[in-house]
Amino acid sequence: MLSPADNERLTRVGPGTPMGNLFRRYWLPALLAEEVPDADGPPKRVRLLGEDLIAFRDTDGVVALVGAFCPHRRAPMFFGRNEECGLRCVYHGWKFDRTGACTDMPSEPPDSLFKTKVTIDAYPTWEGGDMIWAYLGPPELQPPPPDHEVLRTSPGHRVVSKSFEDCNFLQALEGGIDPTHASIMHNMNIGDRTFLNNYDSLVAHIHLEKTDYGFTYAGVRHRSSHNWVRGYHWIMPSFHMRAAVEGSFGFREKGDEVPTIDGHIWIPIDDHTTWIYNFMYSHDPARPLSREQAHNAETRLGRGDYLDANYISKLNRSNDYGIDRKRQKYETMTGIEGINTQDFALQEGMGAIVDRTKEHLGTTDRAIITLRQMLFESLDAMENGGTLRAIDPQTYRNVRSVDRIVPSDIEWRDATKDDYVAKF
């Protein structure tokens, strides 16, 4: 369990908070590229780390990210005109380019130098992997753009989406890196429930190693003739990746579907809400990911057809996530459709921010414990001028995840060694 002060330190993300400052040292997804598709198109509201912003794609096709309010009289820039490489406030016509410079001030005399003294907050952006990334930290500490394998895949090999979660980022992230709950909560065929009494088959034995980017860990489930190995990576500050085989947890159909690697990036909107950027991509550079497979997989996970136009699940707190008590009694552990919907029901149900003073962590919570330790270490390093993990993309660019069935008489580390290397 954590003390109240430590829980606050890990969960608060607004400007000036320790965790907020840590997130600001990294490039973060701010929105999907599809949200600002057209040059000189409509601006888009963005809230990131407790800060209200406006995104727009300018005449050059570059996405800008600026403060949500005009520095003149604080009018909302969302209603601004996106024109000629700038966003013009419609209140008095002040116009700002993507760097934050004021380029026009028609309400002032033509010879006035006032516009050279006024700026709007603006943050650098980078577009990659169908996402718009932003850096909100000190300019002198700006790192290179991210270089995850998913960002190097072709559009035909990947699908990227996002979904809204109504709770603090940390409980969502902790749920994502927890391998033990998957065989229990996500069990879609409970049968006679004897699976609950088979520890070796049910519980993943965790093998964890700290790295320069975060940590890598494997959940190994023992069977009579083989081991089921799932290898994961957590990359600072909130990137998580895993692989999936056909039939895993019952949400992938068996057949000729392309095996994929997938994962999430949890991005705090503010202290109490989170955007989750979801990605999935083909294992094989020679085998694209069909749109049908991608859409079906997204829907089975609780996204796809379940998300509305604002990326909010139609199965949510207001309707108890569509729980079917009859299905829960006879067929599935939760009676809730969609792997991610099941996660949301439990994570949001904990409250906006979990009271971790009341927790009792067990032997299978090693990944959770290590995550918190490393976040505290990172906060200390940041505050003392130390080196942060995963700032250098070279530390993580060549990693990928593993999902393999390995015969029991073969050492699983040897069998999966080559699978951990990125192919794109």
Secondary structure, DSSP 8 states (H G I E B T S, - for coil): ---HHHHHHHH--STTSHHHHHHTTSEEEEEEGGGS-STT---EEEEETTEEEEEEE-TTS-EEEEESB-TTT--BGGG-EE-SSSEE-TTT--EE-TTSBEEE-TTS-TT--GGGG-B--EE-EEEETTEEEEE-S-GGG-------HHHHS-GGGEEEEEEEESS-HHHHHHHHH--TTHHHHT-S--TTSGGGG-HHHHS-EEEEEE-SSEEEEEEEEE-SSEEEEEEEEEETTTEEEEEE-TTGGG-S-SSS---EEEEEEEEESSSS-EEEEEEEEES-TTS---HHHHHHHHHHTT-GGGB-TTS-BSSSGGGGGG--HHHHHHT-SS--SSHHHHHHHHHHHT-SS--GGG----TT-HHHHHHHHHHHHHHHHHHTT---TTSSGGGTTTB--EEEEEETTS-HHHHHGGGGB---
